Amino acid sequence: MKAIETIDLTKKFGSLSAVDKVNLDVDQGEIFGLLGPNGAGKSTFISLLCTILKPSYGTAQVEGYDIMSEAADVRRSIGIVFQDPSIDDKLTGMENMQLHADLYDVPRDVMQSRIDEVLKLVELEDRASNFVNTYSGGMRRRLEIARSLIHYPKVLFLDEPTIGLDPQSRDHIWNYIRDLKKRENITIILTTHYMEEADELCDRIAIIDKSKIIALDTPQNLKSELEGETIIIESSDNDLLSSKLTEVKLADTILKTDKELNLCVENAHTALARIVEVAVSVGVYIDNITIREPDLNDVFMHFTGREIRDSGNSKELSGMGAVMRRRIK
């Protein structure tokens, strides 16, 4: 039995298709990533699987339960950590856990032991008696993850679980997610804007754009589809340089972001001298050039034609490690 199976799952709002005939299988015990720009349909898709919304047509099963005819069974089988905070900061960590356990009818004879177990999993057992308004952002996120596990869900939905957290807290959450998969034998559906997060955690990734799944595979296989290397250029006039490089056909693909040009080339070092020559010929000053192997940022831009956004910030260029970085003056 699959953890999740969708059949032509569709959701329309008037004439707008937010989710358009999505067919998808997710294996039990898999960490499955959903990537897509804002408005692509990720949130609507998750809401359908969680029975928050009803499909216009098509259907889906979660842990073998139909999202329409067996919605209550679906809800008992899932846990959700929403992107926006949902913890009551006027209560202690323990009180939040007890309230959630009551809502899910966790038997009284096992409630406390289960609470202790999941609090220990996220390393909050020593802060259980403290009010949540004394917690850091990372601690609150960990408490939300613990709360979502209280009723032994088979499928856990994590919507942007590390957004807004500092790098250290983010690393901790990654470790908890990996541990969850092993210890709880749980299927995890992860939405994220962090390409590194998807690369590190997910067994498979689906890229959603304009209400459809446009790519689906393991992170490594998706990256291997992009042959060659990526050259990232910051210049005084990206528009002019992009136009000229396109004209002379120096790259297989040229994608333009707010601050950079991303060129996919067969051999970066061979192409580099010619790129500089073209820039000089049109009077464009190159501030910075980075050469690296393709990463998930490149995969995303290849399939969607644009970069994924993290709260309006430009994408990070570290990728999987730059192989060359230099200034040309």
MIGUSE-114504 format. One record per atom (N, C-alpha, C, O, CB): residue in one letter; x, y, z. Coordinates in steps of 0.1 Angstrom, whole numbers, plus 5000, padded with zeros to 4 digits. Atoms other than C-alpha are relative to their C-alpha. Glycine has a CB too. Example, Ala and Ser with C-alpha at 12.3 -4.5 7.8 and 13.67 -1.06 7.14 Angstrom:
<sites>
a500949885000 a512349555078 a500950125000 a501950125007 a499050005012 s499149895000 s513749895071 s499250115008 s499750225009 s500450054986 
</sites>
This chain:
<sites>
m500849885000 m500050005000 m500950135000 m501950135007 m499150005012 k499349875001 k501250354991 k499650095012 k498450085016 k499850074987 a500449904989 a501350625018 a499050104994 a498050145000 a501250075005 i500949905006 i499750864993 i499949964985 i500949924979 i500550155001 e500350025014 e498150804959 e498950094995 e497850095000 e499649854998 t501049915005 t496451064938 t499649964986 t500549914978 t500550155000 i500550045013 i494351004907 i499350124994 i498250164998 i499049885000 d500549885007 d493751304884 d499450115010 d498450175008 d498849964991 l500449904989 l493451524916 l500050144994 l501050194989 l500949985012 t500249865006 t492051864905 t499250085010 t498350045016 t499349984987 k500849904993 k490952174923 k499950134992 k500950184988 k500750025014 k500349885008 k489352464905 k499450105009 k498650075018 k499249974988 f500749894993 f488452804919 f499550094988 f500250174983 f501050095009 g500549945012 g486152934892 g500649944988 g500649824986 g500250155001 s499450055012 s487952914859 s501549975003 s502249924994 s499950104989 l498650024997 l491352884877 l500349865005 l499649825015 l500550115010 s499650134995 s492952544881 s501250025009 s502350045005 s500349904989 a499049994990 a494952554913 a500949875001 a502149875003 a499550035014 v499450135002 v495752174910 v499349944988 v498149934988 v499849915014 d500650045013 d495352024876 d500449854997 d501549834992 d500550094989 k499850145003 k495051644872 k501349945004 k502149894996 k499849984985 v498850054994 v497851544895 v499949855003 v499049815010 v500450085012 n499950154997 n498851174895 n501349985007 n502450015001 n499849924987 l498850014992 l501351094922 l499949895010 l498849865016 l500250145008 d499950104990 d502450804944 d501250045009 d502250085005 d500349864993 v498949984990 v504450844976 v500149875008 v499149825014 v499750125009 d499850134993 d505950534992 d500050025015 d500350135020 d501349944996 q500049994986 q505550465029 q501550015005 q502449945000 q499449875006 g498749984995 g508550585049 g500950094992 g502150104995 g500749875001 e499249915009 e509650825022 e500050145005 e498950195010 e499549994985 i500149864998 i510651185027 i499950064986 i500850054977 i501350065007 f500349965013 f509051344997 f499950165000 f499150215008 f498649944995 g500049855001 g509651714987 g499150054990 g499150004979 g501450044998 l500849925010 l507351954970 l500650134999 l500750215008 l498550015005 l499449885003 l509052244953 l499250084990 l498650014981 l501449994996 g500849935010 g507352524935 g500050155003 g500150185015 g498649954998 p500149864997 p507152904932 p498750035007 p497849955006 p500150094987 n501349964994 n504453094951 n498950004989 n499150054978 n500250145006 g501150005009 g501153034935 g500049884991 g499149874982 g499950124992 a499950125009 a502152704919 a499049905002 a498749824994 a501449945001 g501050104997 g499552494937 g500449915012 g499749825015 g499749924988 k499550094989 k501652344966 k499050005011 k498649895016 k501450045004 s500950004988 s499452464994 s498649944997 s498149885006 s499950155005 t501350065004 t496252374976 t500149855000 t499249785005 t499550064987 f499850155001 f497652024969 f500049945014 f499449845016 f501249974992 i499950054986 i498551975006 i498650015007 i498249925014 i501050085008 s501349984994 s495152115017 s499049894995 s498149845003 s499450134997 l500850115005 l493451854995 l500349875007 l499449805011 l500149984984 l499650134994 l495451565009 l499650005015 l499449895021 l501549984999 c500349994985 c494751695045 c498550015002 c498150035014 c500750115006 t501549995000 t490951715037 t499550145004 t498450155008 t499449905009 i500449864998 i490952095043 i499150054989 i498250124991 i501250095003 l500849975012 l489652135008 l499549884993 l500149774995 l500950084990 k500550115008 k487551914986 k500450014986 k500350134980 k498449995002 p499649995014 p488651834951 p498850034991 p497749994994 p500649874995 s501049975010 s486751954921 s499649874993 s498549844990 s500450114990 y500250145005 y487251604906 y501349935002 y502349995005 y499550004985 g498950084997 g489651324908 g500049965015 g499050015022 g501350074997 t500050044986 t490551174942 t501449975004 t502449974997 t499149885002 a498750044994 a493351064965 a499849915012 a498749925018 a500850135004 q500150084988 q494050814992 q501350035008 q502450045003 q500049854996 v498949984990 v496250875023 v499949885009 v498949865016 v499850145007 e500050124992 e497250555041 e498849914997 e498349845006 e500150045014 g501150095004 g494550375021 g498750055002 g497749994998 g500149875007 y501349934997 y491750615032 y499750104989 y500650184985 y500050065014 d500449915010 d489850805006 d499850145006 d499150155016 d498749954993 i500149874994 i490051185012 i498650055000 i498350155008 i500950094992 m501449965000 m486351225004 m499149915009 m498549975018 m499450004986 s500950094993 s484550925018 s500549965014 s499749915022 s499749884992 e499450044987 e486950855047 e500950115006 e502050095011 e500849874998 a499249884996 a488051205056 a500449995015 a501650035018 a499250134998 a499750004985 a487951145094 a501249905002 a502049935010 a498849955008 d498950094999 d490250845090 d501350064995 d502450035000 d499749864993 v498849935005 v492651045069 v500650105010 v501850105013 v499650084987 r499649914991 r492751315095 r500749945013 r501649995018 r498950095005 r499450074989 r493551065122 r501449944997 r502249915005 r499149885005 s498750065005 s496450935101 s501150094997 s502250064995 s499749924987 i499049905004 i498251255095 i500350105012 i499550125021 i499550084988 g499649894992 g500151525114 g500450124991 g500850094980 g501149965010 i499749885008 i500651885102 i500850105008 i500450135019 i498750064994 v499349894994 v503152145110 v499950114989 v500550114979 v501649975003 f500349895010 f501952465093 f501250104999 f502050115008 f498750085005 q499049905002 q504152735079 q499950115011 q501050155016 q500050064986 d500249904990 d502652995103 d500049945013 d499449835015 d498750084997 p500050064987 p503152945140 p498649975005 p497650055003 p500750105010 s501350034995 s500252775157 s500049955015 s499149895019 s499449894991 i499850044986 i501552715192 i499450125009 i499650235006 i501549985004 d500549904991 d499752895221 d501250045010 d501649965019 d498849955008 d498949964991 d502553095238 d499750055014 d500550085022 d500850114993 k500549974986 k500453165269 k500049885008 k499749885020 k498650074999 l499950124993 l500752805278 l501449955001 l502350004993 l499149894993 t498650064999 t503752595288 t500149904988 t499149864982 t500249935013 g499950105010 g505152345264 g499249875003 g498649814995 g501549964999 m500750124996 m503652055284 m498550034998 m497849944994 m500349975015 e501549985002 e500152225284 e499650004986 e498549954982 e499750145006 n500350015015 n500352265246 n499949864996 n499049824988 n501150074992 m500050145004 m501151895243 m498749935006 m498149854998 m501249945005 q501250074994 q498351785267 q498750044993 q497849964991 q499950045015 l501249955007 l495752005249 l499949934987 l498849884983 l500150154998 h500050075013 h496751855215 h499649855002 h498949804993 h501350024993 a500350144998 a496651505229 a498549985003 a497949884999 a500949955012 d501450014997 d493151565243 d499250014987 d498249944985 d499650115010 l500849985012 l491951695209 l500149884991 l499149854983 l500650124992 y499850125009 y493251375192 y499649875008 y499949765003 y501449994995 d500550124993 d491751145219 d501149905003 d500949785003 d498949934993 v498950094996 v495151005229 v499649945014 v499350025023 v501450075001 p500550064987 p494250755257 p500850055012 p502050075011 p500249854999 r499449944988 r494950885292 r501249915005 r502149975011 r499050025010 d499050084994 d496950585302 d501450004993 d502449954998 d499549855000 v498849995007 v499550645275 v500450144996 v501550174991 v499949924987 m499849865004 m499251025271 m501450055005 m502250114997 m498950085005 q498849944994 q502051125295 q501349944994 q502350014992 q500049995015 s498850075005 s504550865283 s500250044985 s501450064981 s499849855001 r499849965014 r503950965247 r500550154999 r501350184991 r498649994992 i499549865000 i504351335255 i501550005004 i502350074997 i499250085010 d498550014996 d507651255273 d500849954988 d502050004986 d500149925012 e499250065011 e508751055243 e500350104989 e501450114985 e499349884995 v499849915012 v508251315216 v500750135005 v501450184997 v498650044994 l499249894995 l509551595238 l501549975001 l502350054998 l499550055014 k498650055000 k512751395243 k500550004986 k501750034984 k500149875007 l499550015014 l512951335206 l500550144994 l501450144987 l498849954991 v499649875005 v513151715199 v500850085011 v501050205010 v498750084996 e499149954990 e515251775230 e499450125008 e500050235010 e501350054994 l500749904992 l512651985249 l499549965013 l498750035020 l498950064992 e500550064988 e512051765279 e500350095012 e499650105022 e500549865002 d499649914988 d513952015302 d499350135000 d499350205010 d501550024999 r500749885001 r511852305290 r498549995000 r497750084997 r500450084988 a501550035002 a508352145291 a499250095010 a498150125006 a499849855003 s500749924990 s507352345322 s500150154998 s499450235005 s500449965014 n499949865003 n508352675307 n498950054990 n498549974982 n501450034995 f500949955009 f505952905290 f500650024986 f501850054985 f499550145005 v499550005014 v506252905252 v500650134996 v501450144987 v498949954990 n499549865003 n506753285251 n501550025004 n502050125001 n499150105006 t498549994996 t510253215266 t500849924990 t502049924992 t500249955014 y499350085010 y511152985237 y500650084989 y500150184985 y499149894995 s499449945013 s513453075208 s499149954988 s498349864990 s501549964998 g500850045012 g512053045173 g500349854996 g499349784993 g500450084988 g499750145003 g513852715168 g499349905010 g498949805006 g501549975000 m500750084989 m512452575201 m498549994997 m497949884999 m500350065013 r501450015003 r508952665191 r499749914988 r498749844988 r499450154996 r500250085012 r509352495157 r500149855005 r499349775000 r501050034989 r499950134995 r510552185175 r498849955008 r498549835008 r501349995008 l501250034992 l507652195199 l498849974990 l498049884993 l499650115009 e501150025009 e505252215169 e500249864993 e499249794991 e500050114989 i499750135006 i506951905154 i499649895010 i498949795006 i501449994996 a500450094990 a506551725187 a498549985001 a498049875003 a500750045013 r501450004998 r502951825190 r499349924988 r498349854991 r499550145000 s500650075011 s502151695155 s500249855000 s499549784993 s500650054987 l499850154999 l503451345165 l499349935011 l499449815012 l501549985001 i500650054988 i501451305196 i499049884998 i498949795007 i499350115008 h501050105003 h498751085180 h500549894991 h499749824985 h498850064995 y499450115008 y501150845162 y499650014985 y499049914980 y499649875005 p500450005014 p500450975126 p500949924991 p502149894995 p500150154996 k499250075009 k501550775097 k500650094989 k501650054983 k499149894993 v499549905010 v502051075074 v500150135007 v499250185013 v499150004987 l499849874994 l503551405085 l500250104989 l501150094981 l501250005010 f499849895009 f503151725065 f500750115006 f500350175017 f498650054994 l499249894995 l505851985071 l500050114990 l500650104979 l501549955003 d500149895010 d505152315054 d501050115004 d500850185014 d498550065000 e498949904997 e508352525053 e500449995015 e500450095022 e499550144997 p499750024986 p509552375086 p501150095006 p501250115018 p500349865003 t498849934994 t512752585089 t500050154995 t501050214997 t501249944996 i500049875004 i511652915074 i500250105011 i499650095022 i498750034992 g499749904990 g513053215093 g500949965011 g501250045020 g498750045006 l499150044989 l515353005115 l501450034996 l501850034984 l499849855002 d498649985002 d519053065119 d500649874995 d500049764998 d500750055013 p499450125005 p521452815103 p500149895010 p499949775006 p501350034994 q499850114990 q522152625135 q498749935003 q498649815004 q500650065013 s501350054997 s518452585143 s499549914988 s498949814990 s499050115004 r500450075012 r517852475107 r500749865000 r500049764997 r500350084988 d499350135000 d520552205110 d499449915010 d499249795008 d501550025003 h500650084990 h518952085142 h498649944995 h498449824997 h499750085013 i501250055005 i515552055126 i500249894989 i499549794989 i499150114993 w499750105010 w517051865097 w500349865007 w499949765002 w501250044991 n499650124992 n518551615122 n498749935006 n498649815006 n501050035011 y501250054994 y515151575139 y499149934989 y498549834991 y499150115007 i500850065011 i513451505105 i500649874996 i499849774994 i499950104988 r499450125004 r515951245096 r499749895011 r499449775008 r501550014998 d500250094989 d515551085131 d498549955000 d498249845003 d500350075013 l501450045001 l511751095127 l499749894991 l499049794994 l499150124996 k500250105010 k511850885096 k500449875005 k499849765003 k500850044987 k499550124995 k513950625113 k499249955012 k498849835013 k501450015004 r500650044987 r512350615148 r498549984999 r497949895006 r500350105010 e501550005000 e508650675140 e499549924988 e498349904987 e499550145000 n500450075012 n508550485107 n498950084993 n497850024990 n499549855003 i501049905005 i506750785092 i500350054986 i501550064982 i499950115010 t499949945013 t506150925058 t500050155001 t499150205008 t499049954989 i500049854998 i507051295055 i499950074987 i500650044977 i501450045007 i500149925012 i505851535029 i500550145004 i499950215013 i498450014996 l499349884997 l508051845029 l499850114989 l500250084978 l501549975003 t500049885009 t507452185013 t501150095005 t501350115017 t498750074998 t498949914996 t510452415012 t500450094989 t500250064977 t501249925005 h499449915010 h512052714995 h501549995000 h502250054992 h499550145003 y498650014999 y515452605005 y500549884992 y500249764996 y500549985015 m499550115008 m517152394978 m500949915007 m500849795005 m500750064987 e499150084992 e519852275001 e499249905009 e499649795011 e501050085008 e500850084991 e517152145025 e499449884992 e499449774997 e498950095006 a500550115009 a515451944997 a501049904996 a500849784996 a499350064988 d498950085005 d518751814985 d500449915012 d500749795010 d501150084995 e499550074989 e519751705020 e499049895005 e499449785009 e500450095011 l500950094993 l516551545032 l499149914991 l498849804996 l499150095007 c501050075007 c514351425004 c500549884992 c501549884986 c499350104990 d499750115009 d514351084988 d499650024986 d500349984977 d499249875005 r500549955013 r512351224959 r499450145001 r499050185012 r499049904994 i500549865000 i511251564948 i499150014988 i499449964977 i501250104999 a500949965011 a508351684927 a500050154999 a499950235009 a498549955002 i500049855003 i508552034911 i498650034994 i498249974984 i501150044991 i501349965004 i505152194908 i500050144994 i500650235001 i498949995012 d500149875006 d504452484885 d498850014992 d498449924984 d501350034991 k501349975007 k501252634872 k499049885001 k498449844991 k500350024985 s500950104995 s499252364890 s500349864995 s499549774998 s498650044995 k499650145005 k501052064874 k501349965005 k502250045008 k499950004985 i498650054997 i503951844884 i500749994987 i500349924977 i499949865006 i499349995012 i506551914858 i501349925000 i502049914990 i500350154996 a498850094998 a509451704872 a499949925012 a499349975022 a501350095000 l500150094989 l509651414895 l501249905000 l501249824991 l498649935001 d498950104999 d512751214906 d500850025013 d500450115021 d501050014987 t499149984988 t515551184932 t500750134997 t500950174986 t500949885002 p499249885002 p517551494938 p501249984991 p501550064982 p500550065013 q498850035008 q520651334922 q499649984986 q500450034977 q500749885005 n500450025014 n518851224891 n499550134993 n499850154981 n498849894999 l500449875006 l517251564886 l501250094997 l501350154986 l499150085010 k498849925002 k520651724889 k500849954988 k501450024980 k500950015012 s499250065011 s522251474865 s499450034986 s500050014976 s500149855002 e500649975013 e519751574838 e500650134994 e500550154982 e498550025002 l499449885005 l521551904835 l501549974998 l502349975007 l499850125010 e498650035003 e524751824817 e500850134999 e500350244998 e500049934986 g499149895000 g527752044818 g500250075013 g500050015024 g499650104990 e499849924988 e528452324843 e499250134999 e498750174988 e501650035001 t500749874999 t526852644854 t501050115003 t501850115012 t498949995011 i499249884998 i528452984851 i499050115005 i498050144999 i500850054987 i500949894995 i526953264873 i500850134999 i501950145003 i499749975015 i499449885003 i527753614863 i499250125006 i498050135005 i500150024985 e500549874995 e527253944881 e500650114992 e501950124991 e500250025015 s499449905009 s527754234857 s499350145002 s498350155009 s499949964986 s500649874999 s527054604853 s498750024991 s498050114993 s501050114995 d501249995009 d524354534826 d499649864996 d500049814985 d500350094988 n500450145002 n522854184828 n499249994987 n499349894980 n499349945012 d500950005012 d520254264801 d500850004987 d500649924978 d499050115001 l499249985012 l522754374775 l500949874998 l501049824987 l500950125001 l499150115001 l525254094783 l499249874996 l499649794988 l500749985013 s500850125003 s522453824782 s499650004985 s499749904979 s498750005009 s500449995014 s521253954748 s501249974991 s501049894981 s499550144997 k498950035009 k524753944733 k500549865001 k500849804991 k501250095004 l499650144998 l525553604748 l499149904993 l499449804987 l500249965014 t501050085007 t522353464734 t500250014985 t500149914977 t498650055003 e499849985014 e523153614700 e501249924995 e501149874983 e500350154997 v498850085004 v526553444698 v499949865004 v500849785001 v501350065005 k500250144997 k525153124712 k501149935008 k501649835005 k499749924987 l499050044992 l527653084739 l499649905011 l500449835017 l500750115007 a500550094989 a525452884763 a498849924995 a498049974986 a499650085012 d501250085003 d522852604760 d498850075005 d497750074999 d500249865005 t501149934993 t520652794784 t500550125007 t501550115014 t499249905010 i499749884992 i520753144798 i498750045008 i497750075002 i500550124991 l501149964992 l518453224827 l500550135008 l501650135014 l499649895010 k499749874994 k518353574842 k499250025012 k498050015012 k499750124990 t500749964987 t517553664878 t500150155002 t500650224994 t500649915012 d500049864997 d517353994895 d501550064999 d501750174994 d499550035014 k498649954999 k521154024900 k501049924991 k502249964990 k500450005014 e499050095006 e522753744879 e499549944987 e498349954984 e500349895010 l500350085012 l522953554847 l500549865004 l501649845009 l500750054987 n499650144999 n523053174849 n500149934987 n499149924980 n498949925009 l499850065013 l524553004819 l500449855002 l501249825010 l501250074993 c499750145000 c524552634813 c500949974988 c500449994977 c498749915000 v499050025011 v527652534792 v500649865002 v500649805012 v501150115000 e499450144999 e529352214783 e501350005007 e501649915014 e500249954985 n498749994993 n532752334794 n500250145004 n500550234996 n501249954990 a500049864995 a532852634816 a501450074998 a501450194994 a499850005015 h498749935002 h536652704814 h500250044986 h500950144983 h501149915005 t499849975014 t536552694776 t499150124997 t499550214989 t499649894991 a500949895003 a533552934776 a500450135006 a500050245002 a498649965004 l499749884991 l534953174802 l500750114992 l500250234993 l500849965012 a499249905007 a537453354780 a499150074989 a499250194987 a501249944993 r500949945011 r534853404752 r498950095007 r498650205001 r499349894992 i500949914993 i532353544777 i500650135004 i499950245002 i499449925013 v499349884996 v534853794790 v500250094987 v500050214988 v501349985007 e499849935012 e535653894754 e498750074995 e498750184991 e500549904989 v501349955004 v531953944746 v499650125009 v499250225004 v498949905000 a500349894991 a531454154777 a500850134997 a500350244998 a500349965015 v499149895003 v534454374769 v499550074987 v499550194986 v501449964998 s500449945013 s533154424733 s498850095001 s498650184992 s499849894990 v501249924999 v529854564745 v500150105012 v499150165015 v498849915001 g499749914989 g531354764774 g499349975013 g498950055021 g499550144996 v500650054987 v529854554802 v501149965010 v502049895006 v499049884998 y499050034990 y531854534834 y499549885008 y498449885013 y500250125010 i500450124993 i531854184850 i500650025014 i501850035017 i500649884993 d499649984986 d531854214888 d500549875006 d501449865014 d498850055008 n499750134994 n531953844896 n499649884991 n498649894985 n499449995014 i500450125007 i531953504880 i500249885009 i501349865016 i500949984987 t499950134993 t531253164897 t499849894991 t498849894983 t499150005013 i500250125008 i531652824881 i499749895010 i500549875020 i501249974991 r500350114992 r530052524897 r499249894993 r498649914982 r499250045013 e500850105005 e528352194891 e498550035002 e498250115011 e500349865007 p501449974999 p524552204886 p499549965014 p499849855019 p499249944989 d500650044987 d522552204919 d498450014998 d498050044986 d500450095012 l501550005001 l518752204926 l499550144996 l498450154990 l499449955013 n500449875005 n518552574921 n500050004984 n499050064978 n501050115005 d499950015014 d519652514885 d498949914994 d498349944984 d501449954995 v501050095004 v517252224882 v498650085000 v497850074990 v499949885009 f501349934999 f514352444894 f499950114989 f498850124983 f499950075014 m500049905010 m515252724870 m499949944986 m499250004977 m501250095001 h500150065013 h515652484841 h498549964997 h498149984986 h500949875001 f501350055002 f512152344846 f498950115000 f497950114993 f499649905009 t501149904998 t510252664856 t500450134993 t499550224991 t499850035015 g499649875007 g512352944839 g500250115010 g500450225006 g499050034990 r499849894990 r512753134872 r500549945013 r500549815015 r498750085003 e499550054987 e514353104906 e498949995010 e497950065010 e501150095005 i500950014989 i512552994937 i500350115010 i501550145011 i500049865007 r499849894992 r512053264962 r500049965015 r499249875019 r499050114998 d500050024986 d512853274999 d499750135007 d500650215009 d501449945006 s500549884994 s510753555014 s500550124993 s500850224999 s500450005015 g499649895008 g511853784986 g501550024999 g501950114992 g499450125006 n498549985000 n515553734991 n500549924987 n499949834983 n500749945012 s499450075011 s517853634962 s500549875004 s500849845016 s501150094994 k499650134997 k518953284960 k501550005004 k502350085000 k499849904988 e498750014997 e522153174976 e500849934989 e500349854982 e500249925013 l499250055012 l525053094952 l501049895004 l501749854996 l500750124994 s499050094996 s526952854973 s499849864994 s500849794991 s500049985015 g500350135006 g525152554958 g500749885007 g500749875019 g500450004985 m499350114995 m527152234962 m501550025001 m502349935002 m499749874992 g498549974999 g530452414964 g500550064987 g500649984977 g500849885004 a499449945012 a531952654940 a501349944997 a502149925006 a500150155001 v498750055004 v534852514920 v500950114996 v502150084994 v499849894989 m499149885003 m536152854910 m499350135003 m498150144999 m500549994985 r500649874997 r535453204922 r501150104998 r502250105004 r499450005014 r499049905002 r537353504909 r499450134996 r498250144992 r501049954989 r500449875004 r537053874902 r500750044987 r502050014986 r500350115011 i499449955013 i537654014867 i499850155000 i498750205000 i499349934988 k500049865000 k538554374865 k500750054987 k500750174985 k500750065012 
</sites>
